[in-house]
Amino acid sequence: MPPGKTSYVCLPCRASYKQPHPGHCAHVRVCPRCAEPLIHVGSAFAAPKRRDASAWRALSVLLHAGVRFHKSCCGGPGYRPRTLREVRERMVYAQTTGEPFAQVLVRRELP
C-alpha cells in the first residue's frame, strides 16, 4: 500500500503539492518552481484557484497565524475563512475581546 499524502503550499507561486507525510526523518521540502520552502498545510486542504489573489492572501494570514487543515475525527478540518473580509471581521473581534487570533479564525460564527 502506498504511503498517505498530505498537502504542501508555496505562497509566492500560489501552488499546492501533494507529497508523502513527513516521517521521523522529515526534511525541508522546497518548491519545484522557485526553490522556496513549502509550508505543510495538512491533508484536508483544498487550494484556491491560482488567479484568486484575495483567497491566497486570506490563506497566507491563516498559515502565518498557525492555522492548518488537518482532518479531525468528524471528517474535516472545520471552518476556515476564505475571504479577506471574513479575516478582517475576525481580526477586529479578536482585538476587541482579547481572544487569541488563531482561535477566532477557526470559529464557525462570531457572537
N, C-alpha and C positions, 0 to 999 in steps of 0.2 A: 504494500500500500504506500503511495507517495506521501511525503510529509505535507502537513497542512500549510496553507499560505496565509499571509496577512498583508495589509496594505502599507506602503511607504509613500511619502509625498515629497515632492520638490516644489517649494513655494515660488522661487523665481521663474521656473519653467512652467508652472501650473500643470504639473503632470503627476500621475499616480501610477505606482508599480506594485504588482503582486509578487511577493518573494517569500521563501520559506520562513517560518517562525524563527526568531533569534534563539539560538541554543545556549548552552553553557559557555561556549567559546564565541560569543557574538562579536562580530567585527563591525566597524563603521561602514555603512552602505552609502555609496555615492551615486549621484545622478549620472546616467549614461550620456546625457546631453551637455551638462555644464560642470560636472565633477564636484558639485557642492554636496555636503552631507544630506542624506534623506532623513525625514522625520517619520518615526514609526507611529502610525495613527490607529491601528487596530484592524481586526478582521471584519467589522461591521461597517466599514467606511464606504460611502458612495461619493465619488468625486463629482464636483460640479463641472459643467462644460468649460473648456479652456477659455472661451471668449467671455464668460460671465465674470467680469472683474470684481463686481460687488460681492458675489458669493465667495470668491477666493480671498478677498480682504476679510470677510467675516470669518472664514475658516482660519486665516492667519491669526486673528485675535483669539479664537478658541484654542488653537495649538499653543500659542505663546502663554496662555493662561493655564496650560497644563491639562486641558480637556482632551480626552481621546475617545475613540469609537470602538471599544471592546464590547463583545457580546456579554449580556447578563444572563441570568438563569431564565429570564422570561423571553428570551429570543432576540433582543436588540439592545442598542446602546442607550435608548431613552431619547428624550427630547434634546435637540441641539438647534440653536438659532441658525437660520440660513441667510438672513439679510442683515445689512448694516443697521437698518432701522431697529430691528429686534435687539441687536447687540447694544446699540446706544441706549434703548429703553432700560435694558438690564444694567448697564453701566450706571445710569442715573439712580436706579433703585438701590444698587449696591452702595453707592456713595451716601445716599440719604439714610439707609438703615444700618450701615456698618457691617452688613453680611459679606462674607468673602466673595469676591468677584467670580471665581471659578464655580462656586456653589450656586450663585444666582444664574449663571449661564445655562446650567442644566435643568433648572426648574421648568416644568411644563407651563405653568401660569404664574403670573405675578399677582399678589393680592391687591 
